[in-house]
């Protein structure tokens, strides 16, 4: 009986030591636990949220919540970080320096930008109606802006404007490979109702971005077709 108790005690001590080793290894970074979602339904929902239509007539869904993480000093949705980082690295390899000017904005910041733009146009002599119409073609109302989703990024470099053209050209030709689309092309203004913005890119996922690149559709056209 005593021998059996000693054996059990030895096993317990061994298990405790093993657990301690595993904990230390995890804390030191030698051991990693895969926390990626494996539920296909969850993954489908996440992909669907990446292609939600947000524009002047389609507000951000009430149940939408951006899972924000920091990237190069800006906040973006966590679902786009890996592809965004790969895009930055690959552009750098060919001598193109990508630069984020704007990414996530909360509702309050969007409201402030919207109000200031209207005020600026009114100061130029426009009527209230004219100022609002002009602003609506350039800045979306709060809850109707893609920037509030964490999926949209404005690429520009105010400090070095000469970098903008090569940056935009590269993005226009390559961003789809990383899941991004030029959101407001100049030949789609009649559909998007937004003036041409060479700097505004939106993440929709690689498969959707590639299909849109092949068809030449804007997001409104793509969603209208697939739905």
N, CA and C of each residue as an Amber inpcrd file, in Angstrom:
protein
   681
   0.8350000  -1.2090000   0.0000000   0.0000000   0.0000000   0.0000000
   0.8660000   1.2550000   0.0000000   1.9180000   1.2360000   0.8240000
   2.8040000   2.3900000   0.8980000   3.5140000   2.6230000  -0.4170000
   3.9100000   1.5270000  -1.0830000   4.5880000   1.6570000  -2.3750000
   3.6720000   2.3130000  -3.4140000   2.3850000   1.9270000  -3.3930000
   1.4180000   2.4750000  -4.3290000   1.2440000   3.9720000  -4.1120000
   1.1880000   4.3750000  -2.8190000   1.0430000   5.7950000  -2.5030000
   2.2520000   6.5750000  -2.9830000   3.4520000   5.9740000  -2.8080000
   4.6700000   6.6410000  -3.2540000   4.6690000   6.8220000  -4.7630000
   4.1830000   5.7890000  -5.4890000   4.1190000   5.8650000  -6.9470000
   3.1680000   6.9760000  -7.3850000   1.9950000   7.0620000  -6.7330000
   1.0150000   8.0980000  -7.0610000   1.5800000   9.4830000  -6.7830000
   2.2740000   9.6140000  -5.6490000   2.8750000  10.9030000  -5.2930000
   3.9210000  11.3090000  -6.3260000   4.7080000  10.3310000  -6.7740000
   5.7390000  10.6050000  -7.7770000   5.1100000  11.0760000  -9.0850000
   3.9900000  10.4530000  -9.4690000   3.2960000  10.8390000 -10.7020000
   2.7720000  12.2690000 -10.6070000   2.2010000  12.5910000  -9.4490000
   1.6490000  13.9360000  -9.2490000   2.7500000  14.9890000  -9.3260000
   3.8740000  14.6780000  -8.6850000   5.0110000  15.6060000  -8.7040000
   5.5160000  15.7820000 -10.1240000   5.5850000  14.6940000 -10.8960000
   6.0530000  14.7410000 -12.2840000   5.1240000  15.5800000 -13.1470000
   3.8160000  15.4180000 -12.9290000   2.8290000  16.1860000 -13.6880000
   2.9530000  17.6690000 -13.3830000   3.1310000  17.9920000 -12.0900000
   3.2770000  19.3950000 -11.6780000   4.5150000  20.0070000 -12.3100000
   5.6150000  19.2470000 -12.3220000   6.8670000  19.7350000 -12.9250000
   6.6710000  19.9690000 -14.4210000   5.9750000  19.0340000 -15.0910000
   5.7380000  19.1360000 -16.5260000   4.8860000  20.3660000 -16.8560000
   3.8420000  20.5750000 -16.0480000   2.9900000  21.7480000 -16.2480000
   3.7900000  23.0240000 -16.0640000   4.6570000  23.0360000 -15.0480000
   5.4970000  24.2030000 -14.7970000   6.4070000  24.5000000 -15.9700000
   6.9930000  23.4370000 -16.5450000   7.8690000  23.6100000 -17.7190000
   7.0990000  24.1840000 -18.8940000   5.8850000  23.6770000 -19.1280000
   5.0570000  24.1510000 -20.2410000   4.6780000  25.6170000 -20.0560000
   4.3310000  25.9960000 -18.8310000   3.9650000  27.3920000 -18.5450000
   5.1430000  28.3170000 -18.8040000   6.3120000  27.9290000 -18.3370000
   7.5110000  28.7550000 -18.5390000   7.8460000  28.8600000 -20.0230000
   7.7120000  27.7440000 -20.7490000   7.9990000  27.7380000 -22.1840000
   7.0430000  28.6480000 -22.9400000   5.7840000  28.6500000 -22.5270000
   4.7800000  29.5210000 -23.1730000   5.0860000  30.9880000 -22.9100000
   5.4300000  31.2790000 -21.6410000   5.7290000  32.6660000 -21.2820000
   6.9710000  33.1840000 -21.9890000   7.9420000  32.3130000 -22.2120000
   9.1820000  32.7030000 -22.8740000   9.0310000  32.7710000 -24.3970000
   7.8950000  32.2840000 -24.9010000   7.6630000  32.3310000 -26.3380000
   8.1390000  31.1020000 -27.0840000   8.6420000  30.0880000 -26.3380000
   9.0960000  28.8630000 -26.9950000   7.9320000  27.9810000 -27.4200000
   6.8040000  28.1810000 -26.7970000   5.6140000  27.3980000 -27.0970000
   4.5040000  28.3370000 -27.5080000   3.8450000  28.0580000 -28.6500000
   2.7430000  28.8890000 -29.1280000   1.4830000  28.0550000 -29.2290000
   0.3670000  28.6790000 -28.8940000  -0.9260000  28.0150000 -28.9840000
  -1.7070000  28.6320000 -30.1210000  -2.1790000  27.8130000 -31.0450000
  -2.9290000  28.3010000 -32.2010000  -4.3070000  28.7590000 -31.7610000
  -4.5870000  30.0560000 -31.8730000  -5.8730000  30.5930000 -31.4300000
  -6.7370000  31.0320000 -32.6000000  -6.3470000  30.6760000 -33.8440000
  -7.1400000  31.0620000 -34.9980000  -8.4560000  30.3010000 -35.0200000
  -9.5190000  30.9740000 -35.4690000 -10.8350000  30.3430000 -35.5160000
 -10.8470000  29.2030000 -36.5180000 -11.4320000  28.0820000 -36.1360000
 -11.5500000  26.9490000 -37.0420000 -12.9970000  26.6910000 -37.4080000
 -13.8980000  27.4060000 -36.8010000 -15.3130000  27.2580000 -37.1010000
 -15.6040000  27.9130000 -38.4440000 -16.0340000  27.1260000 -39.4230000
 -16.2420000  27.6600000 -40.7710000 -17.3400000  28.7070000 -40.8000000
 -18.3540000  28.5520000 -39.9610000 -19.4260000  29.5390000 -39.9350000
 -18.8960000  30.8890000 -39.4710000 -18.0400000  30.8640000 -38.4470000
 -17.4390000  32.0970000 -37.9440000 -16.5950000  32.7520000 -39.0200000
 -15.8050000  31.9390000 -39.7420000 -14.9520000  32.4710000 -40.7880000
 -15.7840000  33.0910000 -41.9080000 -16.9040000  32.4650000 -42.2440000
 -17.7760000  33.0100000 -43.2820000 -18.3440000  34.3480000 -42.8610000
 -18.7280000  34.4660000 -41.5920000 -19.2720000  35.7280000 -41.0820000
 -18.2120000  36.8190000 -41.1770000 -16.9640000  36.4770000 -40.7840000
 -15.8870000  37.4610000 -40.8370000 -15.6500000  37.9250000 -42.2610000
 -15.6870000  37.0050000 -43.2350000 -15.4810000  37.3670000 -44.6290000
 -16.6260000  38.2460000 -45.1220000 -17.8580000  37.9290000 -44.7210000
 -19.0050000  38.7260000 -45.1260000 -18.8810000  40.1530000 -44.6110000
 -18.3860000  40.3120000 -43.3860000 -18.2600000  41.6430000 -42.8090000
 -17.2140000  42.4660000 -43.5480000 -16.2480000  41.7960000 -44.1690000
 -15.2320000  42.5110000 -44.9310000 -15.7930000  43.1270000 -46.2040000
 -16.9160000  42.6210000 -46.6980000 -17.4830000  43.1570000 -47.9360000
 -18.8000000  43.9010000 -47.7090000 -19.0620000  44.2970000 -46.4840000
 -20.2700000  45.0790000 -46.2360000 -20.2200000  46.3750000 -47.0470000
 -21.3650000  46.7740000 -47.5440000 -21.4590000  48.0120000 -48.3240000
 -21.7770000  49.1710000 -47.3890000 -20.8610000  50.1050000 -47.3570000
 -21.0550000  51.3200000 -46.5730000 -20.8820000  52.5070000 -47.5100000
 -21.9450000  53.2700000 -47.6680000 -21.8820000  54.4850000 -48.4840000
 -22.9490000  55.4610000 -47.9900000 -23.2370000  56.4930000 -48.7580000
 -24.1330000  57.5410000 -48.2620000 -25.5610000  57.0670000 -48.0040000
 -25.9370000  55.9240000 -48.5800000 -27.2920000  55.4070000 -48.3470000
 -27.2890000  54.0910000 -47.5670000 -26.1130000  53.5860000 -47.2470000
 -26.0030000  52.3410000 -46.4940000 -25.1160000  52.5670000 -45.2680000
 -25.7360000  52.6420000 -44.1070000 -24.9810000  52.9020000 -42.8860000
 -24.3030000  51.6370000 -42.4030000 -23.3520000  51.8140000 -41.5170000
 -22.6720000  50.6760000 -40.9140000 -23.6940000  49.8820000 -40.0900000
 -23.7440000  48.5560000 -40.2620000 -24.7060000  47.7510000 -39.5020000
 -24.5900000  48.0050000 -37.9990000 -25.7190000  48.0270000 -37.3360000
 -25.7330000  48.3060000 -35.9030000 -24.9480000  47.2730000 -35.0980000
 -24.8660000  46.0450000 -35.6210000 -24.1710000  44.9880000 -34.8770000
 -22.7030000  44.8730000 -35.2720000 -22.2360000  45.8160000 -36.0840000
 -20.8320000  45.7630000 -36.5090000 -19.9270000  46.3750000 -35.4440000
 -18.8700000  45.6820000 -35.1270000 -17.8730000  46.1980000 -34.1910000
 -16.4910000  45.9500000 -34.7630000 -15.7210000  46.9910000 -34.9370000
 -14.3580000  46.8410000 -35.4450000 -13.4560000  46.3020000 -34.3420000
 -12.6850000  45.2890000 -34.6760000 -11.7140000  44.7290000 -33.7300000
 -10.3780000  45.4250000 -34.0010000 -10.1580000  46.5280000 -33.3380000
  -9.0490000  47.4090000 -33.6900000  -7.7040000  46.9630000 -33.1110000
  -6.6890000  47.0890000 -33.9770000  -5.3050000  46.8750000 -33.5640000
  -4.4760000  48.0010000 -34.1710000  -3.3280000  48.2470000 -33.5950000
  -2.4780000  49.3270000 -34.0850000  -1.5050000  48.8260000 -35.1360000
  -1.3760000  49.6050000 -36.2110000  -0.4080000  49.2880000 -37.2580000
   0.2330000  50.5850000 -37.7290000   1.5210000  50.6980000 -37.5350000
   2.2900000  51.8820000 -37.9370000   1.6690000  53.1840000 -37.4010000
   1.1750000  53.1160000 -36.1700000   0.6450000  54.3060000 -35.5230000
  -0.8100000  54.6010000 -35.8160000  -1.4770000  53.7260000 -36.5750000
  -2.8880000  53.9100000 -36.9090000  -3.6720000  52.6740000 -36.4940000
  -4.9700000  52.8590000 -36.2610000  -5.8100000  51.7280000 -35.9110000
  -6.5400000  51.1950000 -37.1380000  -6.5260000  49.8610000 -37.2780000
  -7.2320000  49.1870000 -38.3620000  -7.8880000  47.9410000 -37.7880000
  -8.8100000  47.3550000 -38.5380000  -9.4260000  46.1160000 -38.0760000
  -8.3960000  44.9880000 -38.1390000  -8.4200000  44.1200000 -37.1680000
  -7.4200000  43.0520000 -37.0730000  -7.4320000  42.1300000 -38.2940000
  -8.5690000  42.0310000 -38.9860000  -8.6770000  41.1150000 -40.1240000
  -7.8210000  41.5260000 -41.3160000  -7.3560000  42.7810000 -41.3410000
  -6.6150000  43.2480000 -42.5100000  -5.1080000  43.3550000 -42.2680000
  -4.6690000  43.1620000 -41.0260000  -3.2830000  43.4690000 -40.6660000
  -2.2510000  42.6500000 -41.4330000  -2.4400000  41.3400000 -41.5090000
  -1.4520000  40.5000000 -42.1790000  -1.2860000  40.8720000 -43.6460000
  -2.4040000  41.0200000 -44.3470000  -2.3370000  41.3820000 -45.7650000
  -1.7800000  42.7880000 -45.9520000  -2.1430000  43.6900000 -45.0630000
  -1.6380000  45.0580000 -45.1300000  -0.1260000  45.0770000 -44.9510000
   0.3640000  44.3180000 -43.9910000   1.8010000  44.2810000 -43.7310000
   2.5540000  43.6700000 -44.9140000   2.0050000  42.6160000 -45.5020000
   2.6340000  42.0030000 -46.6680000   2.6730000  42.9790000 -47.8410000
   1.6200000  43.7620000 -47.9750000   1.5740000  44.7450000 -49.0590000
   2.6530000  45.8050000 -48.8690000   2.8140000  46.2750000 -47.6440000
   3.8600000  47.2500000 -47.3430000   5.2380000  46.6860000 -47.6860000
   5.4890000  45.4500000 -47.2660000   6.7960000  44.8340000 -47.4720000
   7.0960000  44.6140000 -48.9540000   6.1020000  44.1280000 -49.7030000
   6.3190000  43.8580000 -51.1260000   6.5040000  45.1470000 -51.9250000
   5.7900000  46.1970000 -51.5340000   5.9570000  47.4870000 -52.2070000
   7.3720000  48.0090000 -51.9570000   7.8380000  47.8360000 -50.7390000
   9.1790000  48.3000000 -50.3640000  10.2450000  47.6120000 -51.1970000
  10.0330000  46.3350000 -51.5170000  11.0060000  45.5620000 -52.2870000
  11.2410000  46.1460000 -53.6810000  10.2270000  46.8210000 -54.2230000
  10.3630000  47.4000000 -55.5630000  10.5380000  48.9170000 -55.4980000
  10.8780000  49.4130000 -54.3130000  11.1920000  50.8300000 -54.1680000
  10.0150000  51.7560000 -53.9810000   8.8540000  51.2070000 -53.6380000
   7.6620000  52.0320000 -53.4150000   7.3980000  52.1170000 -51.9180000
   7.3230000  53.3300000 -51.4150000   7.0750000  53.5470000 -49.9930000
   5.6060000  53.8760000 -49.7450000   4.8790000  52.9190000 -49.1970000
   3.4820000  53.1640000 -48.8690000   3.4120000  53.9910000 -47.5930000
   2.4540000  54.8880000 -47.5300000   2.3080000  55.7390000 -46.3580000
   0.8360000  55.9230000 -46.0190000   0.4780000  55.5900000 -44.7900000
  -0.9040000  55.7670000 -44.3350000  -1.0970000  57.1930000 -43.8350000
  -2.1330000  57.8410000 -44.3300000  -2.4640000  59.1830000 -43.8580000
  -3.6810000  59.1460000 -42.9320000  -4.6120000  58.2440000 -43.2300000
  -5.8130000  58.0900000 -42.4050000  -6.2410000  56.6300000 -42.4260000
  -6.6710000  56.1280000 -41.2870000  -7.2130000  54.7750000 -41.2330000
  -8.5440000  54.8320000 -40.4720000  -8.6280000  54.1620000 -39.3240000
  -9.8780000  54.1670000 -38.5640000 -10.1610000  55.5480000 -37.9790000
 -11.4310000  55.9240000 -38.0680000 -11.9130000  57.1310000 -37.3910000
 -13.1910000  56.7640000 -36.6430000 -13.3510000  57.2740000 -35.4370000
 -14.5930000  56.9980000 -34.7320000 -15.6760000  57.9810000 -35.2040000
 -16.8770000  57.7630000 -34.7210000 -18.0240000  58.5390000 -35.1590000
 -17.8650000  60.0230000 -34.8580000 -17.3050000  60.3240000 -33.6990000
 -17.1340000  61.7230000 -33.2880000 -16.1520000  62.4500000 -34.2020000
 -15.0610000  61.7900000 -34.5370000 -14.0750000  62.4100000 -35.4380000
 -14.6620000  62.6110000 -36.8300000 -15.4420000  61.6280000 -37.2770000
 -16.0760000  61.7480000 -38.5900000 -17.0610000  62.9210000 -38.6040000
 -17.8010000  63.0860000 -37.5290000 -18.7450000  64.1990000 -37.4160000
 -18.0090000  65.5320000 -37.4810000 -16.8890000  65.6210000 -36.7880000
 -16.1000000  66.8480000 -36.7660000 -15.5820000  67.2020000 -38.1590000
 -15.0720000  66.2080000 -38.8780000 -14.5680000  66.4370000 -40.2380000
 -15.6980000  66.8750000 -41.1570000 -16.8310000  66.2160000 -41.0260000
 -18.0000000  66.5320000 -41.8550000 -18.4640000  67.9640000 -41.6120000
 -18.5760000  68.3350000 -40.3600000 -19.0440000  69.6810000 -40.0070000
 -18.0580000  70.7630000 -40.4670000 -16.7810000  70.4990000 -40.2750000
 -15.7660000  71.4920000 -40.6720000 -15.7240000  71.6940000 -42.1740000
 -15.9690000  70.6220000 -42.9300000 -15.9720000  70.7450000 -44.3900000
 -17.1580000  71.6010000 -44.8550000 -18.3090000  71.3910000 -44.2520000
 -19.4840000  72.2000000 -44.6030000 -19.2260000  73.6680000 -44.2780000
 -18.6750000  73.9120000 -43.0970000 -18.3810000  75.2750000 -42.6640000
 -17.3920000  75.9500000 -43.6140000 -16.3900000  75.2080000 -44.0640000
 -15.3860000  75.7660000 -44.9670000 -16.0140000  76.1910000 -46.2900000
 -16.9060000  75.3770000 -46.8130000 -17.5590000  75.7160000 -48.0840000
 -18.5230000  76.8890000 -47.9230000 -19.1660000  76.9560000 -46.7820000
 -20.0520000  78.0970000 -46.5270000 -19.2440000  79.3880000 -46.4240000
 -18.0440000  79.2930000 -45.8400000 -17.1720000  80.4650000 -45.7560000
 -16.6920000  80.9220000 -47.1300000 -16.7150000  79.9990000 -48.0990000
 -16.3250000  80.3430000 -49.4640000 -17.4760000  80.9900000 -50.2420000
 -18.6450000  81.0380000 -49.5900000 -19.7760000  81.6990000 -50.2190000
 -20.9100000  80.7860000 -50.6450000 -20.7850000  79.4990000 -50.3990000
 -21.8450000  78.5580000 -50.7720000 -23.0190000  78.6710000 -49.8040000
 -24.1970000  78.3300000 -50.2960000 -25.3570000  78.2500000 -49.4180000
 -25.2400000  76.9740000 -48.5850000 -26.0770000  76.8560000 -47.5570000
 -26.0780000  75.6590000 -46.7150000 -26.2790000  74.4040000 -47.5610000
 -27.2430000  74.4560000 -48.4710000 -27.5570000  73.3140000 -49.3210000
 -26.3870000  72.9680000 -50.2260000 -25.7930000  73.9850000 -50.8310000
 -24.6570000  73.7580000 -51.7310000 -23.4700000  73.1690000 -50.9720000
 -23.2340000  73.7020000 -49.7750000 -22.1060000  73.2290000 -48.9690000
 -22.2950000  71.7660000 -48.5660000 -23.5150000  71.3950000 -48.2230000
 -23.8100000  70.0150000 -47.8350000 -23.6640000  69.0720000 -49.0190000
 -24.1880000  69.4820000 -50.1820000 -24.0930000  68.6520000 -51.3760000
 -22.6380000  68.4370000 -51.7860000 -21.8480000  69.5070000 -51.7180000
 -20.4430000  69.4070000 -52.0650000 -19.7140000  68.5050000 -51.0770000
 -20.0080000  68.6750000 -49.8050000 -19.3640000  67.8680000 -48.7650000
 -19.7180000  66.3970000 -48.9080000 -20.9710000  66.1190000 -49.2300000
 -21.4180000  64.7340000 -49.3660000 -20.7030000  63.9750000 -50.4830000
 -20.1500000  64.7080000 -51.4450000 -19.4290000  64.0580000 -52.5360000
 -17.9720000  63.7930000 -52.1490000 -17.5820000  64.2790000 -50.9840000
 -16.1910000  64.1550000 -50.5560000 -16.0330000  63.4960000 -49.1850000
 -16.9530000  63.7640000 -48.2910000 -16.8900000  63.2320000 -46.9250000
 -18.2380000  62.6240000 -46.5660000 -18.2020000  61.4140000 -46.0220000
 -19.4520000  60.7650000 -45.6570000 -19.9140000  61.1700000 -44.2520000
 -21.2080000  61.1430000 -44.0690000 -21.7820000  61.4560000 -42.7610000
 -21.3760000  60.3890000 -41.7370000 -21.3590000  60.7560000 -40.4710000
 -21.0680000  59.7620000 -39.4230000 -22.0070000  58.5670000 -39.5340000
 -21.4650000  57.3780000 -39.3100000 -22.1610000  56.0900000 -39.4390000
 -22.2930000  55.6390000 -40.8820000 -21.8500000  56.4740000 -41.8220000
 -21.9010000  56.1270000 -43.2370000 -20.5020000  56.1630000 -43.8650000
 -19.4970000  56.2200000 -43.0230000 -18.1260000  56.2930000 -43.5190000
 -17.4000000  54.9630000 -43.3460000 -16.7230000  54.5270000 -44.3960000
 -15.9590000  53.2890000 -44.3230000 -14.8330000  53.3690000 -43.2970000
 -14.3650000  54.5600000 -43.0310000 -13.2770000  54.7000000 -42.0740000
 -13.6930000  54.2500000 -40.6750000 -14.9810000  54.2720000 -40.3900000
 -15.4630000  53.8370000 -39.0840000 -15.4830000  52.3150000 -38.9480000
 -15.2610000  51.6070000 -40.0620000 -15.2420000  50.1420000 -40.0200000
 -13.8610000  49.5920000 -39.6950000 -12.8210000  50.4060000 -39.8830000
 -11.4610000  49.9170000 -39.7070000 -10.9470000  49.1740000 -40.9220000
 -11.7450000  49.1520000 -42.0040000 -11.3800000  48.4230000 -43.2230000
 -10.8730000  49.3410000 -44.3280000 -10.9190000  50.6400000 -44.1100000
 -10.5280000  51.6060000 -45.1340000  -9.2740000  52.3650000 -44.7310000
  -8.4310000  52.6390000 -45.7270000  -7.1840000  53.3580000 -45.4840000
  -6.9570000  54.3850000 -46.5840000  -6.5540000  55.5790000 -46.1910000
  -6.1340000  56.6070000 -47.1400000  -4.6130000  56.5840000 -47.2030000
  -4.0940000  56.3150000 -48.4010000  -2.6490000  56.2900000 -48.6010000
  -2.1990000  57.5920000 -49.2510000  -1.4500000  58.3920000 -48.5270000
  -0.8530000  59.6020000 -49.0920000   0.2620000  60.0490000 -48.1800000
   1.1230000  60.9070000 -48.6980000   2.2590000  61.3820000 -47.9150000
   2.3340000  62.9010000 -48.0000000   1.6590000  63.6010000 -47.0900000
   1.6540000  65.0670000 -47.1020000   3.0610000  65.6600000 -46.9830000
   3.9570000  64.9570000 -46.3070000   5.3140000  65.4690000 -46.1230000
   6.1450000  65.3870000 -47.4020000   5.8580000  64.3660000 -48.2110000
   6.5640000  64.1760000 -49.4820000   5.5550000  63.8810000 -50.5890000
   4.8550000  64.9020000 -51.0790000   3.8160000  64.7180000 -52.0940000
   4.3150000  64.0390000 -53.3580000   5.6200000  64.1390000 -53.6290000
   6.1700000  63.5210000 -54.8340000   6.0960000  61.9920000 -54.7640000
   5.9130000  61.4550000 -53.5550000   5.7890000  60.0030000 -53.4040000
   4.3900000  59.5000000 -53.7430000   3.4190000  60.3980000 -53.8200000
   2.0300000  59.9800000 -53.9850000   1.7530000  59.2720000 -55.3120000
   2.1640000  59.8530000 -56.4150000   1.8440000  59.2690000 -57.7190000
   2.3780000  57.8470000 -57.8710000   3.6890000  57.6090000 -57.6210000
   4.1670000  56.2260000 -57.7370000   3.4900000  55.2780000 -56.7500000
   3.1540000  55.7970000 -55.5660000   2.4610000  54.9790000 -54.5700000
   1.0800000  54.5940000 -55.0740000   0.3310000  55.5550000 -55.6000000
  -1.0240000  55.2770000 -56.0930000  -1.0040000  54.3790000 -57.3150000
  -0.0280000  54.5680000 -58.1760000   0.0760000  53.7170000 -59.3670000
   0.3310000  52.2670000 -58.9680000   1.2300000  52.0830000 -58.0110000
   1.5290000  50.7190000 -57.5670000   0.3150000  50.0920000 -56.9030000
  -0.3570000  50.8520000 -56.0500000  -1.5440000  50.3390000 -55.3690000
  -2.6390000  49.9680000 -56.3620000  -2.8550000  50.8050000 -57.3490000
  -3.8930000  50.5500000 -58.3400000  -3.6320000  49.2610000 -59.1050000
  -2.3570000  48.9640000 -59.3250000  -1.9890000  47.7750000 -60.0870000
  -1.8640000  46.5200000 -59.2340000  -1.5690000  46.6850000 -57.9480000
  -1.2200000  45.5160000 -57.1290000  -2.0480000  45.2790000 -55.8760000
  -2.7980000  46.2600000 -55.4210000  -3.4670000  46.1330000 -54.1180000
  -4.4380000  44.9540000 -54.0440000  -5.0290000  44.5710000 -55.1800000
  -6.0040000  43.4740000 -55.1760000  -5.3660000  42.1630000 -54.7100000
  -4.0590000  42.0140000 -54.9400000  -3.3560000  40.7940000 -54.5350000
  -3.3650000  40.6200000 -53.0250000  -3.6080000  41.7040000 -52.3250000
  -3.5760000  41.6950000 -50.8630000  -4.9670000  41.9270000 -50.2600000
  -5.9860000  41.9210000 -51.1280000  -7.3560000  42.0420000 -50.6490000
  -7.9180000  43.4450000 -50.6220000  -7.2070000  44.4250000 -51.2040000
  -7.6580000  45.8150000 -51.1980000  -8.1520000  46.2550000 -52.5860000
  -9.1180000  47.1630000 -52.5830000  -9.6310000  47.7180000 -53.8340000
  -9.5960000  49.2390000 -53.7790000  -9.4140000  49.8530000 -54.9460000
  -9.5760000  51.3040000 -55.0510000 -11.0690000  51.5590000 -54.9340000
 -11.4730000  52.2110000 -53.8810000 -12.9060000  52.2860000 -53.5650000
 -13.6780000  53.2540000 -54.4600000 -13.0540000  54.3590000 -54.8590000
 -13.7920000  55.3610000 -55.6230000 -13.0790000  55.6970000 -56.9370000
 -13.1320000  54.7970000 -57.9270000 -12.4850000  55.0580000 -59.2170000
 -13.1550000  56.2290000 -59.9310000 -12.3720000  56.9390000 -60.7330000
 -12.9140000  58.1160000 -61.4050000 -13.9730000  57.7730000 -62.4470000
 -13.9580000  56.5390000 -62.9820000 -14.9510000  56.1630000 -63.9840000
 -16.2080000  55.5520000 -63.3570000 -16.3020000  55.5890000 -62.0210000
 -17.4670000  55.0300000 -61.3300000 -18.1610000  56.0710000 -60.4650000
 -17.8550000  57.3330000 -60.6820000 -18.4040000  58.3880000 -59.8360000
 -19.9260000  58.4520000 -59.9060000 -20.4940000  58.0940000 -61.0560000
 -21.9500000  58.1260000 -61.1930000 -22.6210000  57.0420000 -60.3580000
 -21.8470000  56.0320000 -59.9870000 -22.3770000  54.9300000 -59.1730000
 -22.0590000  55.1340000 -57.6990000 -20.8000000  55.4520000 -57.3950000
 -20.3970000  55.6190000 -55.9960000 -20.9000000  56.9340000 -55.3980000
 -21.1370000  57.9200000 -56.2770000 -21.5700000  59.2600000 -55.8460000
 -20.4920000  59.9710000 -55.0370000 -19.2560000  59.5160000 -55.2150000
 -18.1210000  60.1220000 -54.5140000 -17.0700000  60.4990000 -55.5500000
 -16.4970000  61.6840000 -55.3850000 -15.4750000  62.1290000 -56.3230000
 -14.2590000  61.2160000 -56.2740000 -13.5040000  61.2020000 -57.3520000
 -12.3490000  60.3240000 -57.4640000 -11.3720000  60.5250000 -56.3020000
 -11.0470000  59.4230000 -55.6370000 -10.0760000  59.4660000 -54.5410000
  -9.0170000  58.4000000 -54.8130000  -7.9010000  58.8210000 -55.3630000
  -6.8350000  57.8750000 -55.7140000  -6.1860000  57.2460000 -54.4910000
  -6.4420000  57.8280000 -53.3510000  -5.7650000  57.4030000 -52.1130000
  -6.5940000  56.4730000 -51.2350000  -7.8900000  56.3580000 -51.5110000
  -8.7940000  55.6400000 -50.6080000  -8.9360000  54.1770000 -51.0260000
  -8.4390000  53.2830000 -50.1750000  -8.5190000  51.8500000 -50.4420000
  -9.3040000  51.1380000 -49.3480000  -9.9900000  50.1100000 -49.7680000
 -10.8790000  49.3750000 -48.8720000 -10.5650000  47.8840000 -48.9370000
 -10.4960000  47.2540000 -47.7840000 -10.2230000  45.8180000 -47.7220000
 -11.5190000  45.0270000 -47.9030000 -11.4810000  44.0550000 -48.8340000
 -12.6460000  43.1890000 -49.0650000 -12.2460000  41.7120000 -49.0680000
 -10.9520000  41.4240000 -48.9310000 -10.4630000  40.0500000 -48.9990000
  -9.9020000  39.7490000 -50.3810000  -8.9760000  38.8200000 -50.4430000
  -8.2580000  38.5550000 -51.6940000  -9.1500000  38.0400000 -52.8210000
 -10.0330000  37.1060000 -52.5090000 -10.8670000  36.5210000 -53.5620000
 -11.7830000  37.5660000 -54.1970000 -12.4350000  38.3460000 -53.3560000
 -13.3460000  39.3780000 -53.8600000 -12.5770000  40.4570000 -54.6130000
 -11.4480000  40.8690000 -54.0700000 -10.6420000  41.9130000 -54.7140000
 -10.1650000  41.4630000 -56.0940000  -9.7460000  40.2080000 -56.1920000
  -9.2830000  39.6850000 -57.4840000 -10.4250000  39.6500000 -58.4960000
 -11.5920000  39.2230000 -58.0490000 -12.7430000  39.1720000 -58.9510000
 -13.1390000  40.5660000 -59.4160000 -13.1210000  41.5330000 -58.4990000
 -13.4660000  42.9040000 -58.8630000 -12.4370000  43.5090000 -59.8050000
 -11.1770000  43.1360000 -59.6270000 -10.1260000  43.6110000 -60.5300000
 -10.3620000  43.0730000 -61.9360000 -10.7560000  41.8120000 -62.0260000
 -10.9920000  41.1850000 -63.3210000 -12.2190000  41.7530000 -64.0310000
 -13.2620000  42.0500000 -63.2600000 -14.5030000  42.5430000 -63.8650000
 -14.5190000  44.0580000 -64.0270000 -13.6460000  44.7500000 -63.2750000
 -13.6290000  46.2120000 -63.3360000 -14.7810000  46.8460000 -62.5930000
 -15.3860000  46.1000000 -61.6780000 -16.5350000  46.6100000 -60.9320000
 -16.0940000  47.4260000 -59.7190000 -16.9580000  48.3630000 -59.3300000
 -16.7840000  49.0100000 -58.0280000 -17.5700000  48.1780000 -57.0210000
 -17.4700000  48.4960000 -55.7510000 -18.0840000  47.6650000 -54.7270000
 -19.6060000  47.6220000 -54.8620000 -20.2160000  48.7410000 -55.2150000
 -21.6650000  48.7640000 -55.3930000 -22.0940000  47.7800000 -56.4890000
 -21.3620000  47.7770000 -57.5980000 -21.6940000  46.8910000 -58.7080000
 -21.4940000  45.4200000 -58.3290000 -20.4070000  45.1490000 -57.6430000
 -20.1160000  43.7620000 -57.2430000 -21.2130000  43.2390000 -56.3290000
 -21.5450000  43.9930000 -55.2910000 -22.5590000  43.5330000 -54.3350000
 -23.9220000  43.3950000 -55.0040000 -24.2540000  44.3100000 -55.8930000
 -25.5200000  44.2290000 -56.6160000 -25.5880000  42.9670000 -57.4700000
 -24.4470000  42.5620000 -58.0270000 -24.4160000  41.3720000 -58.8860000
 -24.4780000  40.0850000 -58.0760000 -23.6900000  39.9940000 -57.0200000
 -23.6310000  38.7350000 -56.2700000 -24.8470000  38.5410000 -55.3820000
 -25.5150000  39.6420000 -55.0170000 -26.7130000  39.5040000 -54.1910000
 -27.9590000  39.4060000 -55.0550000
